[in-house]
Amino acid sequence: MRRAVLVLLVLGLVGGGAAFFWPRPHRGGALVITPNPIDFGDVAYLESAKQTIEIRNVSSREVLLKDPVPSCSCLSLLRAPESIRLAPGRSTTIEILLYTPKTEPGRLHKTFTVESDDPVAPRLDVPVIGNIRNTRTVTPREVSLGSVDAGAEPVSKVVEVRGAYGYVAIVTGGQCTDPRVTIQWQAVRGGSDVSIRTAKGAAKGKLEAQVALTLEVTAPGGSKRAYPEIVWVHGEFR
């Protein structure tokens, strides 16, 4: 009997009879995520980006999905799986949103976790990568005016607002929360200079204020968007 089986296997191999061989079992978990890693590429800071992700069941059993969970509030599930039950060979898609205001400029290294009832790999942590580019700089973001003689000449400091990565950022509006401080701005190459100045004859006391700026940021392609920025100002009038 063993010889007969061996002969059949040899004949199947010679004749291309793949039907005599069982398919190789899938040695990993039931689910395959595409793309993996999830790469958002370059995204401008304060912008958002979307990615569509496929979840495929490559096992021979049905798999029950749970809601995917991101590791950062900057990532959210924009569209849930079309189906939470995946039959063998079936797939579903989800859409995730990267909202950059809830993170910081620089390299993005987060994870998106997909859980299921797969006994082999019930949890898949998919890397999420990218580069969040800060399209502008505000320097400094905190201004110290020190101890100021209220009756002396005004003291002023300059805050530089500049575009980055080919963007141009100019100041179009601004105001300070404390009337003892005045602000003026002027356009320069690639941005604006903001002059923060004390008012002569200001009332004595501590100074803790915010300068709220409105920026118009122009992308290399010419599109424009307005963004708010805050500069902190502190000191003391004596």
Secondary structure, 3 states (H helix, E strand, C coil): CHHHHHHHHHHHHHCCCHHHCCCCCCCCCCEEEECCCEEEEEEECCCEEEEEEEEEECCCCCEEECCCEECCCCEEEEECCCCCEECCCCEEEEEEEEEHHHCCCEEEEEEEEEEECCCCCCEEEEEEEEEEECCEEEECCEEEEEEECCCCCCCEEEEEEEECCCCEEEEEEEEECCCCEEEEEEEECCEEEEEEEECCCCCCEEEEEEEEEEEEEECCCCCEEEEEEEEEEEEEEC
